[in-house]
Amino acid sequence: MSEIAKQLALIQTRIEEACKLAHRAPHSVKLLAVSKTQPSSRIEEAFMAGQRDFGENYLQEAIDKMSNLPHLQSKIAWHLIGPLQSNKTRLAAEHFDWVQSVDRLKIAQRLSEQRPSNLPPLNICVQINISQELSKSGASVQEALDLCLAIANLPNLCLRGLMSIPEPGSGASPHQAMHALFIKIQKTLHEARLGQEFDTLSLGMSDDLELAIAQGSTMVRIGTAIFGARPKIK
Ligand SMILES: *Cc1c(COP(=O)(O)O)cnc(C)c1O
Protein backbone atom coordinates (compact mmCIF):
# COMPACT_ATOMS: atom_id res chain seq x y z
CA MET A 1 0.00 0.00 0.00
CA SER A 2 1.37 3.41 -0.91
CA GLU A 3 1.89 6.04 1.78
CA ILE A 4 -0.93 8.12 0.33
CA ALA A 5 -3.25 5.10 0.25
CA LYS A 6 -2.50 4.56 3.97
CA GLN A 7 -3.25 8.17 4.82
CA LEU A 8 -6.48 8.09 2.78
CA ALA A 9 -7.59 4.98 4.66
CA LEU A 10 -6.81 6.68 7.99
CA ILE A 11 -8.85 9.72 7.01
CA GLN A 12 -11.77 7.54 5.92
CA THR A 13 -11.64 5.90 9.34
CA ARG A 14 -11.64 9.31 11.05
CA ILE A 15 -14.64 10.33 8.94
CA GLU A 16 -16.52 7.12 9.76
CA GLU A 17 -15.79 7.44 13.49
CA ALA A 18 -16.95 11.06 13.49
CA CYS A 19 -20.14 10.07 11.64
CA LYS A 20 -20.80 7.32 14.16
CA LEU A 21 -20.40 9.71 17.09
CA ALA A 22 -22.75 12.17 15.41
CA HIS A 23 -25.30 9.40 14.62
CA ARG A 24 -24.85 10.04 10.91
CA ALA A 25 -24.57 7.57 8.04
CA PRO A 26 -20.89 6.74 7.35
CA HIS A 27 -21.15 7.77 3.71
CA SER A 28 -22.87 11.09 4.33
CA VAL A 29 -19.53 12.92 4.21
CA LYS A 30 -17.50 13.23 1.04
CA LEU A 31 -13.71 13.46 1.16
CA LEU A 32 -12.12 16.15 -1.00
CA ALA A 33 -8.35 15.64 -1.33
CA VAL A 34 -6.69 19.06 -1.37
CA SER A 35 -3.73 18.66 -3.69
CA LYS A 36 -2.45 22.24 -3.93
CA THR A 37 1.36 22.39 -4.29
CA GLN A 38 1.46 18.58 -4.72
CA PRO A 39 2.81 17.25 -8.03
CA SER A 40 0.52 15.40 -10.44
CA SER A 41 2.27 12.12 -9.62
CA ARG A 42 0.86 12.29 -6.07
CA ILE A 43 -2.62 13.04 -7.40
CA GLU A 44 -2.32 9.93 -9.56
CA GLU A 45 -1.20 7.93 -6.52
CA ALA A 46 -4.30 9.08 -4.62
CA PHE A 47 -6.46 8.28 -7.65
CA MET A 48 -5.02 4.75 -7.74
CA ALA A 49 -6.08 4.42 -4.09
CA GLY A 50 -9.66 5.24 -5.08
CA GLN A 51 -9.81 9.01 -4.48
CA ARG A 52 -11.89 10.87 -7.09
CA ASP A 53 -12.47 14.44 -5.86
CA PHE A 54 -9.50 16.83 -5.77
CA GLY A 55 -9.31 20.44 -4.59
CA GLU A 56 -6.91 23.02 -5.96
CA ASN A 57 -6.32 26.64 -4.93
CA TYR A 58 -4.40 28.14 -7.82
CA LEU A 59 -5.88 28.11 -11.32
CA GLN A 60 -2.76 27.87 -13.44
CA GLU A 61 -1.14 25.27 -11.20
CA ALA A 62 -4.30 23.17 -11.38
CA ILE A 63 -4.62 23.43 -15.16
CA ASP A 64 -0.97 22.41 -15.59
CA LYS A 65 -1.60 19.32 -13.48
CA MET A 66 -4.80 18.45 -15.36
CA SER A 67 -2.85 18.53 -18.62
CA ASN A 68 -0.33 16.11 -17.10
CA LEU A 69 -3.16 13.68 -16.32
CA PRO A 70 -5.24 13.51 -19.53
CA HIS A 71 -6.05 9.82 -18.94
CA LEU A 72 -7.77 10.73 -15.64
CA GLN A 73 -9.52 13.90 -16.81
CA SER A 74 -12.96 12.34 -17.28
CA LYS A 75 -12.72 10.37 -14.03
CA ILE A 76 -11.63 13.10 -11.59
CA ALA A 77 -13.92 15.83 -10.25
CA TRP A 78 -11.83 19.00 -9.92
CA HIS A 79 -12.87 21.57 -7.30
CA LEU A 80 -11.52 25.11 -7.24
CA ILE A 81 -11.30 26.14 -3.58
CA GLY A 82 -9.01 29.19 -3.79
CA PRO A 83 -9.99 32.83 -4.38
CA LEU A 84 -11.14 33.58 -7.93
CA GLN A 85 -10.65 36.97 -9.61
CA SER A 86 -13.18 38.08 -12.19
CA ASN A 87 -10.59 38.17 -15.00
CA LYS A 88 -9.87 34.44 -14.42
CA THR A 89 -13.42 33.11 -14.45
CA ARG A 90 -13.23 31.79 -18.01
CA LEU A 91 -10.41 29.39 -17.16
CA ALA A 92 -12.32 28.19 -14.11
CA ALA A 93 -15.54 27.72 -16.11
CA GLU A 94 -13.70 25.72 -18.76
CA HIS A 95 -11.62 23.42 -16.56
CA PHE A 96 -13.38 22.72 -13.28
CA ASP A 97 -16.36 20.64 -12.16
CA TRP A 98 -16.90 22.69 -8.99
CA VAL A 99 -16.05 26.21 -7.87
CA GLN A 100 -16.42 26.42 -4.08
CA SER A 101 -15.07 29.94 -3.62
CA VAL A 102 -17.82 32.11 -5.16
CA ASP A 103 -18.39 35.11 -2.93
CA ARG A 104 -20.14 37.65 -5.16
CA LEU A 105 -22.76 37.66 -7.88
CA LYS A 106 -20.49 39.11 -10.57
CA ILE A 107 -18.22 36.06 -10.37
CA ALA A 108 -21.19 33.68 -10.61
CA GLN A 109 -22.67 35.55 -13.58
CA ARG A 110 -19.38 35.35 -15.45
CA LEU A 111 -18.99 31.63 -14.66
CA SER A 112 -22.50 30.99 -15.96
CA GLU A 113 -21.91 32.97 -19.17
CA GLN A 114 -18.53 31.35 -19.77
CA ARG A 115 -19.43 27.73 -18.98
CA PRO A 116 -18.91 25.82 -22.27
CA SER A 117 -22.21 24.50 -23.62
CA ASN A 118 -20.84 20.98 -24.09
CA LEU A 119 -20.19 20.64 -20.34
CA PRO A 120 -22.75 19.98 -17.59
CA PRO A 121 -23.66 22.91 -15.31
CA LEU A 122 -20.79 24.04 -13.09
CA ASN A 123 -21.32 23.08 -9.43
CA ILE A 124 -21.11 26.11 -7.15
CA CYS A 125 -20.64 26.65 -3.44
CA VAL A 126 -20.91 30.11 -1.96
CA GLN A 127 -17.98 30.81 0.33
CA ILE A 128 -18.93 32.40 3.66
CA ASN A 129 -16.53 34.43 5.79
CA ILE A 130 -17.98 32.96 8.98
CA SER A 131 -15.26 34.18 11.33
CA GLN A 132 -15.51 37.70 9.86
CA GLU A 133 -11.79 37.88 9.29
CA LEU A 134 -10.88 41.00 7.36
CA SER A 135 -8.15 39.19 5.46
CA LYS A 136 -10.34 36.27 4.33
CA SER A 137 -12.54 36.18 1.28
CA GLY A 138 -16.15 35.08 1.45
CA ALA A 139 -19.60 36.63 1.55
CA SER A 140 -20.99 37.77 4.89
CA VAL A 141 -23.74 35.82 6.65
CA GLN A 142 -26.05 38.77 5.98
CA GLU A 143 -25.60 38.72 2.21
CA ALA A 144 -25.55 34.91 1.81
CA LEU A 145 -29.25 34.26 1.27
CA ASP A 146 -29.76 36.88 -1.46
CA LEU A 147 -26.59 35.74 -3.18
CA CYS A 148 -27.76 32.10 -3.16
CA LEU A 149 -31.21 33.03 -4.50
CA ALA A 150 -29.63 34.98 -7.36
CA ILE A 151 -27.15 32.21 -8.20
CA ALA A 152 -29.87 29.55 -8.15
CA ASN A 153 -31.50 31.42 -11.04
CA LEU A 154 -28.42 31.42 -13.29
CA PRO A 155 -28.68 28.96 -16.20
CA ASN A 156 -25.34 27.17 -16.46
CA LEU A 157 -24.64 26.74 -12.78
CA CYS A 158 -25.84 24.24 -10.23
CA LEU A 159 -25.90 25.76 -6.75
CA ARG A 160 -24.70 22.98 -4.44
CA GLY A 161 -24.19 24.64 -1.07
CA LEU A 162 -21.90 26.62 1.16
CA MET A 163 -18.18 26.50 1.90
CA SER A 164 -16.27 28.04 4.77
CA ILE A 165 -12.85 28.13 6.41
CA PRO A 166 -13.41 28.92 10.10
CA GLU A 167 -10.56 30.65 11.89
CA PRO A 168 -8.36 27.90 13.42
CA GLY A 169 -8.84 27.35 17.14
CA SER A 170 -12.19 29.11 17.33
CA GLY A 171 -14.08 26.10 18.71
CA ALA A 172 -17.43 24.83 17.45
CA SER A 173 -19.33 28.11 17.18
CA PRO A 174 -18.40 28.99 13.57
CA HIS A 175 -19.28 25.42 12.54
CA GLN A 176 -22.63 25.69 14.31
CA ALA A 177 -23.30 29.04 12.66
CA MET A 178 -22.48 27.58 9.22
CA HIS A 179 -24.86 24.67 9.75
CA ALA A 180 -27.66 27.01 10.86
CA LEU A 181 -27.11 29.22 7.81
CA PHE A 182 -27.01 26.20 5.50
CA ILE A 183 -30.34 24.88 6.81
CA LYS A 184 -31.98 28.31 6.62
CA ILE A 185 -30.89 28.89 3.02
CA GLN A 186 -31.85 25.35 1.98
CA LYS A 187 -35.33 25.84 3.40
CA THR A 188 -35.81 29.21 1.71
CA LEU A 189 -34.61 27.86 -1.63
CA HIS A 190 -36.97 24.91 -1.42
CA GLU A 191 -39.90 27.19 -0.57
CA ALA A 192 -39.04 29.18 -3.70
CA ARG A 193 -38.79 25.89 -5.66
CA LEU A 194 -35.12 26.52 -6.27
CA GLY A 195 -31.88 24.83 -5.28
CA GLN A 196 -33.00 21.21 -5.68
CA GLU A 197 -29.33 20.18 -5.50
CA PHE A 198 -28.40 22.36 -2.52
CA ASP A 199 -26.94 19.48 -0.50
CA THR A 200 -23.35 20.41 0.33
CA LEU A 201 -21.89 21.96 3.45
CA SER A 202 -18.16 22.09 2.69
CA LEU A 203 -16.60 22.48 6.10
CA GLY A 204 -13.65 20.93 7.93
CA MET A 205 -9.96 20.48 7.15
CA SER A 206 -7.21 18.26 8.58
CA ASP A 207 -7.43 19.80 12.07
CA ASP A 208 -11.17 20.26 12.51
CA LEU A 209 -12.82 17.48 10.51
CA GLU A 210 -14.40 15.81 13.58
CA LEU A 211 -15.78 19.14 14.78
CA ALA A 212 -17.16 19.88 11.32
CA ILE A 213 -18.82 16.47 10.95
CA ALA A 214 -20.40 16.81 14.39
CA GLN A 215 -21.95 20.05 13.13
CA GLY A 216 -23.33 18.64 9.88
CA SER A 217 -20.54 19.00 7.31
CA THR A 218 -21.13 16.93 4.16
CA MET A 219 -17.71 17.51 2.61
CA VAL A 220 -14.34 17.76 4.31
CA ARG A 221 -11.36 19.26 2.48
CA ILE A 222 -8.19 17.50 3.56
CA GLY A 223 -4.67 18.33 2.43
CA THR A 224 -1.93 17.88 5.01
CA ALA A 225 -3.40 14.76 6.61
CA ILE A 226 -3.30 12.97 3.22
CA PHE A 227 -0.22 14.34 1.48
CA GLY A 228 1.87 15.51 4.45
CA ALA A 229 3.13 19.05 5.02
CA ARG A 230 3.06 21.17 1.89
CA PRO A 231 6.38 22.12 0.34
CA LYS A 232 6.91 25.86 0.80
CA ILE A 233 7.01 27.27 -2.71
CA LYS A 234 6.09 30.57 -4.38
C1 LIG B 1 -5.37 24.23 1.89
C2 LIG B 1 -6.82 24.19 2.08
C3 LIG B 1 -7.44 23.08 2.70
C4 LIG B 1 -6.68 21.90 3.27
O1 LIG B 1 -6.06 22.26 4.46
P1 LIG B 1 -5.27 21.17 5.35
O2 LIG B 1 -5.13 21.86 6.66
O3 LIG B 1 -3.98 20.95 4.66
O4 LIG B 1 -6.09 19.96 5.42
C5 LIG B 1 -8.82 23.08 2.77
N1 LIG B 1 -9.57 24.09 2.29
C6 LIG B 1 -9.01 25.17 1.70
C7 LIG B 1 -9.89 26.24 1.17
C8 LIG B 1 -7.63 25.25 1.59
O5 LIG B 1 -7.09 26.34 1.02
The ligand as an SDF file (V2000), in Angstrom:
LIG
                    3D

 15 15  0  0  0  0  0  0  0  0999 V2000
   -5.3680   24.2340    1.8900 C   0  0  0  0  0  0  0  0  0  0  0  0
   -6.8240   24.1860    2.0760 C   0  0  0  0  0  0  0  0  0  0  0  0
   -7.4360   23.0840    2.6950 C   0  0  0  0  0  0  0  0  0  0  0  0
   -6.6810   21.9010    3.2680 C   0  0  0  0  0  0  0  0  0  0  0  0
   -6.0650   22.2610    4.4590 O   0  0  0  0  0  0  0  0  0  0  0  0
   -5.2720   21.1670    5.3450 P   0  0  0  0  0  0  0  0  0  0  0  0
   -5.1290   21.8560    6.6620 O   0  0  0  0  0  0  0  0  0  0  0  0
   -3.9770   20.9540    4.6630 O   0  0  0  0  0  0  0  0  0  0  0  0
   -6.0940   19.9550    5.4220 O   0  0  0  0  0  0  0  0  0  0  0  0
   -8.8220   23.0770    2.7680 C   0  0  0  0  0  0  0  0  0  0  0  0
   -9.5670   24.0920    2.2860 N   0  0  0  0  0  0  0  0  0  0  0  0
   -9.0100   25.1660    1.6990 C   0  0  0  0  0  0  0  0  0  0  0  0
   -9.8910   26.2420    1.1740 C   0  0  0  0  0  0  0  0  0  0  0  0
   -7.6280   25.2520    1.5880 C   0  0  0  0  0  0  0  0  0  0  0  0
   -7.0860   26.3380    1.0170 O   0  0  0  0  0  0  0  0  0  0  0  0
  1  2  1  0
  2  3  1  0
  2 14  2  0
  3  4  1  0
  3 10  2  0
  4  5  1  0
  5  6  1  0
  6  7  2  0
  6  8  1  0
  6  9  1  0
 10 11  1  0
 11 12  2  0
 12 13  1  0
 12 14  1  0
 14 15  1  0
M  END
$$$$
